[in-house]
Amino acid sequence: MAAEANSYDTWFRMKVKAALEDARAETSQVQVMQAAQALIDAKRRVEPKS
């Protein structure tokens, strides 16, 4: 179990480091919520309420 925990910890730290170093353009929370709301609104327009 200790080896698994250490392996997971190493993997997790590498993922966090990679995410922090990611140079791609950031998407703000506001942009994500606006896109999600647009999807919800579009779905409501397409499907009639029952």
N, C-alpha and C positions, 0 to 999 in steps of 0.2 A: 504493500500500500504506500509506503514512503516513497518508493521509486516512482509510482504513478503520480503521486502528488508533486514530486519534484519535476517530473516530465511536464505535467500540466502547467505548473508555475512558469517553467521556462517558455513553453509555447505561448501562454497568455502574455507574458512580458514582451515577447517578440511581436505579437499582434498589436499590443498597445503602442510599442515603439514605432512600428510601421505606420500605424494610423496617425500618430502625432507628426511623423515625418512626411506624410502624404502631401504632395504639392498641388494636387488637383484643386480646382476652384471649389470653394466651400458653398454649401447651400444653407441658407439661414432657415431657422425654424419657421419664420413667417412664410417663406417661399414654399416650404413643404406643406404647411397648413393650407395655403391658398390653392396649391395643386390638388390636395386631398379634397377640399371643399368643391373645387370645380368638377372632380370626378363624381362626387356625391350628387351635385346638382344635375349633371348630365344624366346620371342614372335615373334620377327622379323624373326627369322630363321624358325619358324613353319608356319607362314602365309605369303603367297606370296603377293607382292604388286599388286594392281589392277590398 
